[in-house]
């Protein structure tokens, strides 16, 4: 069994890069370092459980002990100046196998470099994605209501508005829940769609990545912030990372905005069942708002959409009612931003399903 790997890469430009991997029966620790003149700290992760088993299985499939000792250009072969590399493998019996190369590489070379890099930079120490993602945005407010006992007396009541987005990869289900303070009714929408979840997970992982490695933490519950943001990531062996932090943090606000756009786009794409819409799934969504009527001169209903170039008098299919059945209506107004004097919370605005045939 290989117990240690050291891969050293050196080129004409930049400092040498060194990957190190140490393997035991239950864990894999991989580090990545650049050998600059001034010492820089290495970055790395330790994989355990199913993450370590997957990494070791991918490593075994590369058959590193079968690689040749030396890789150089053939006589007369012209190769551009590239990378000189050294790969050292330590076995559990004490033996060491050293391989070198100069701008020529063995088969599966890219797979080895990618495997080492993915492990060293694995978010939260996990090579595999979570099987369940839950994101909560909670807004707190204090209402001071006068009492009859005296003008100076007040009654404090905490009002909570909460949005929850839950992506369950194991069940191939997306839940979008909104909890309002009384008397507004709360509601949960459920989308059991394998294609939707499969497309949504990598997109969410991409917008989550800028937050960096998440460590399990909780807010100081003695001091409630105005807004709180929660993340619960559940991994294959039921390990959880729980993060609760102040949602006023700019990075958190940016992530929540991008997450909501992704979910809206995914739901719209699922309803349209359009392959093109899936391929375009990403955080940059051109979303706007339209007013729709079902009877000429009748009541107007506000919807949001990312369908390009909807215009007045266009026919659209939209969801109506609590059960989400659809009707065809006519667009009578268009806004780039949330329309003024909106009678419902912005989060309660439904999305146009598609342009009518």
LINGI-V531196 format. One record per residue. N is the residue number from 1. RES is the residue in one letter. PHI is phi in whole degrees, 0 to 359 (none if undefined). NEAR is the number of other ideal C-beta (glycine too) atoms within 10 Angstrom. D_FIRST is the distance of its C-alpha to the first C-alpha in Angstrom with 1 decimal. Layout:
BEGIN
n: {N/N}
res: {RES/RES}
phi: {PHI/PHI}
near: {NEAR/NEAR}
d_first: {D_FIRST/D_FIRST}
END
This chain:
BEGIN
n: {1/2/3/4/5/6/7/8/9/10/11/12/13/14/15/16/17/18/19/20/21/22/23/24/25/26/27/28/29/30/31/32/33/34/35/36/37/38/39/40/41/42/43/44/45/46/47/48/49/50/51/52/53/54/55/56/57/58/59/60/61/62/63/64/65/66/67/68/69/70/71/72/73/74/75/76/77/78/79/80/81/82/83/84/85/86/87/88/89/90/91/92/93/94/95/96/97/98/99/100/101/102/103/104/105/106/107/108/109/110/111/112/113/114/115/116/117/118/119/120/121/122/123/124/125/126/127/128/129/130/131/132/133/134/135/136/137/138/139/140/141/142/143/144/145/146/147/148/149/150/151/152/153/154/155/156/157/158/159/160/161/162/163/164/165/166/167/168/169/170/171/172/173/174/175/176/177/178/179/180/181/182/183/184/185/186/187/188/189/190/191/192/193/194/195/196/197/198/199/200/201/202/203/204/205/206/207/208/209/210/211/212/213/214/215/216/217/218/219/220/221/222/223/224/225/226/227/228/229/230/231/232/233/234/235/236/237/238/239/240/241/242/243/244/245/246/247/248/249/250/251/252/253/254/255/256/257/258/259/260/261/262/263/264/265/266/267/268/269/270/271/272/273/274/275/276/277/278/279/280/281/282/283/284/285/286/287/288/289/290/291/292/293/294/295/296/297/298/299/300/301/302/303/304/305/306/307/308/309/310/311/312/313/314/315/316/317/318/319/320/321/322/323/324/325/326/327/328/329/330/331/332/333/334/335/336/337/338/339/340/341/342/343/344/345/346/347/348/349/350/351/352/353/354/355/356/357}
res: {X/X/X/X/X/X/X/X/X/X/X/X/X/X/X/X/X/X/X/X/X/X/X/X/X/X/X/X/X/X/X/X/X/X/X/X/X/X/X/X/X/X/X/X/X/X/X/X/X/X/X/X/X/X/X/X/X/X/X/X/X/X/X/X/X/X/X/X/X/X/X/X/X/X/X/X/X/X/X/X/X/X/X/X/X/X/X/X/X/X/X/X/X/X/X/X/X/X/X/X/X/X/X/X/X/X/X/X/X/X/X/X/X/X/X/X/X/X/X/X/X/X/X/X/X/X/X/X/X/X/X/X/X/X/X/X/X/X/X/X/X/X/X/X/X/X/X/X/X/X/X/X/X/X/X/X/X/X/X/X/X/X/X/X/X/X/X/X/X/X/X/X/X/X/X/X/X/X/X/X/X/X/X/X/X/X/X/X/X/X/X/X/X/X/X/X/X/X/X/X/X/X/X/X/X/X/X/X/X/X/X/X/X/X/X/X/X/X/X/X/X/X/X/X/X/X/X/X/X/X/X/X/X/X/X/X/X/X/X/X/X/X/X/X/X/X/X/X/X/X/X/X/X/X/X/X/X/X/X/X/X/X/X/X/X/X/X/X/X/X/X/X/X/X/X/X/X/X/X/X/X/X/X/X/X/X/X/X/X/X/X/X/X/X/X/X/X/X/X/X/X/X/X/X/X/X/X/X/X/X/X/X/X/X/X/X/X/X/X/X/X/X/X/X/X/X/X/X/X/X/X/X/X/X/X/X/X/X/X/X/X/X/X/X/X/X/X/X/X/X/X/X/X/X/X/X/X}
phi: {none/285/253/208/233/230/243/245/240/223/231/292/240/83/284/300/250/234/255/231/229/241/242/236/296/239/209/227/246/237/235/229/220/252/273/276/301/267/302/245/292/283/253/186/215/248/264/227/57/293/295/294/296/295/298/295/294/294/295/300/292/275/55/301/299/274/291/288/284/217/234/225/299/292/306/85/283/259/234/293/303/227/237/264/223/226/237/245/246/256/261/291/269/94/287/230/241/247/237/226/199/225/65/231/227/285/298/74/301/298/296/294/299/296/296/294/293/300/291/296/253/301/299/60/75/234/280/271/286/298/266/208/238/230/233/234/240/236/246/255/210/255/257/255/255/294/254/281/292/177/296/274/278/227/243/267/224/274/251/240/245/225/246/232/242/237/248/251/292/296/262/53/227/243/245/235/239/230/243/255/291/304/263/287/283/275/207/230/251/241/235/260/214/297/295/300/293/300/283/285/301/296/293/295/300/295/281/281/304/298/289/82/293/266/252/297/204/223/292/289/287/282/232/284/283/294/221/230/235/234/231/233/253/247/261/306/260/67/288/237/248/243/235/230/214/290/285/285/299/304/296/291/297/297/298/297/297/293/298/297/296/299/296/299/296/296/297/298/295/295/292/279/54/252/297/298/296/296/295/269/299/184/288/273/238/276/256/213/233/225/259/235/235/257/225/306/82/273/298/260/235/266/227/252/199/238/292/298/63/292/222/302/81/291/266/226/262/226/280/223/74/292/270/72/292/251/225/260/229/244/285/242/200/223/230/283/233/303/295/290/57/291/274/234/299/304/293/270/290/276/249/301/287/191/288/289/294}
near: {11/17/14/15/21/16/19/16/17/14/14/8/5/10/14/16/18/17/23/19/23/17/21/13/7/10/15/23/19/26/18/18/18/13/12/10/6/4/9/11/7/14/13/19/22/16/25/17/17/15/23/20/15/15/23/17/9/16/20/11/10/16/11/16/11/9/20/9/9/11/17/12/13/8/5/5/9/6/11/5/10/14/15/15/22/15/21/15/19/18/13/11/7/7/9/10/14/12/18/15/22/15/16/16/16/16/10/15/16/9/13/20/16/11/21/20/14/15/26/19/14/20/18/17/18/19/20/16/15/25/17/18/23/18/22/19/21/19/15/14/12/11/11/8/9/11/10/6/8/8/8/7/10/13/10/8/11/10/12/13/18/17/18/16/20/18/25/17/19/11/14/15/17/23/16/19/15/18/16/16/15/7/5/13/10/12/12/11/13/11/18/12/19/11/14/22/21/12/19/27/17/10/20/22/13/13/18/20/12/10/16/10/13/15/9/12/10/10/15/8/7/5/6/14/17/12/18/20/22/18/18/16/22/18/19/17/11/9/17/12/19/15/19/19/18/12/19/12/14/7/12/19/14/14/22/19/12/20/22/19/19/21/20/18/24/25/20/22/23/19/20/17/11/13/10/8/19/19/10/13/17/13/17/8/15/10/16/14/19/26/17/25/15/14/8/7/7/11/8/14/18/19/20/18/25/18/19/7/7/18/8/11/7/18/13/21/17/22/17/15/9/8/6/12/8/15/15/13/24/18/21/17/13/16/13/9/8/12/18/6/4/12/7/11/12/11/12/14/17/18/17/25/21/17/16/15/6}
d_first: {0.0/3.8/6.2/9.3/11.3/15.0/17.4/20.9/23.8/27.4/30.5/34.2/34.9/33.4/31.0/27.4/24.9/21.5/18.7/16.0/13.1/11.4/9.0/9.4/9.7/13.0/13.5/13.0/15.4/16.6/19.6/22.1/24.6/27.4/28.3/32.1/34.7/35.0/31.8/30.9/28.7/25.3/24.9/21.9/20.8/18.5/17.5/17.3/18.0/18.4/18.1/14.5/13.7/15.6/14.0/10.4/12.1/14.0/11.2/9.6/13.2/13.6/11.6/11.2/10.1/13.4/15.5/18.2/18.7/21.9/23.8/27.6/30.7/32.4/35.6/38.3/36.1/37.2/34.8/35.8/34.6/31.3/28.0/26.3/22.6/19.7/16.0/13.7/9.9/8.5/5.6/5.6/8.1/10.2/10.3/11.4/12.3/15.4/17.3/20.8/23.5/27.1/28.3/26.4/23.2/20.7/20.7/19.1/19.8/21.8/19.3/16.7/19.5/20.8/17.6/17.3/21.0/21.3/18.9/20.7/24.0/23.4/26.7/26.7/22.9/22.7/21.2/23.2/26.9/29.0/30.4/33.7/35.5/38.8/41.0/44.3/47.2/49.8/53.2/55.3/59.1/61.8/65.1/68.1/70.7/74.2/75.5/79.1/79.4/79.8/79.2/76.7/74.6/71.4/68.9/65.3/63.1/59.5/59.0/55.5/54.6/51.0/49.1/45.8/43.4/40.7/38.2/36.5/33.8/33.1/36.8/37.4/40.3/42.0/44.4/46.9/49.1/52.0/53.7/57.1/59.5/62.4/64.4/62.2/60.1/56.3/54.4/50.9/50.0/47.2/45.6/43.4/42.2/38.7/39.4/40.8/37.8/35.3/37.2/38.0/34.5/33.2/36.7/36.7/33.3/34.7/37.7/35.8/33.4/36.2/36.4/33.1/30.6/32.4/32.3/33.8/37.4/40.9/44.4/46.8/48.7/51.8/52.6/52.4/52.0/54.1/51.1/47.6/44.5/41.7/38.2/36.1/32.7/31.0/27.3/25.7/25.1/28.6/27.8/30.9/31.9/35.6/37.6/41.4/43.2/46.6/47.0/49.4/46.5/46.9/43.3/43.4/46.7/45.4/42.4/44.6/47.1/44.4/42.9/46.3/46.9/43.7/44.5/48.1/47.0/44.4/47.1/49.6/47.3/46.5/50.2/51.0/48.0/47.9/44.9/46.3/46.4/42.7/41.7/43.9/42.4/42.0/43.5/46.4/48.9/52.6/54.1/57.8/60.3/63.1/66.1/66.6/69.7/70.2/74.0/75.8/77.0/75.1/72.6/69.8/66.1/63.5/60.1/57.3/55.8/53.7/55.4/56.7/60.5/62.0/65.7/68.8/70.0/66.6/65.7/62.4/60.7/59.9/58.8/61.6/61.9/59.5/57.9/57.3/59.4/60.4/63.8/65.0/66.8/68.2/67.0/69.9/68.3/65.2/63.8/61.1/60.4/60.9/64.6/67.1/68.5/65.6/66.5/62.9/59.8/57.9/54.8/56.9/57.8/56.6/55.3/57.1/55.4/56.7/59.7/62.1/62.7}
END
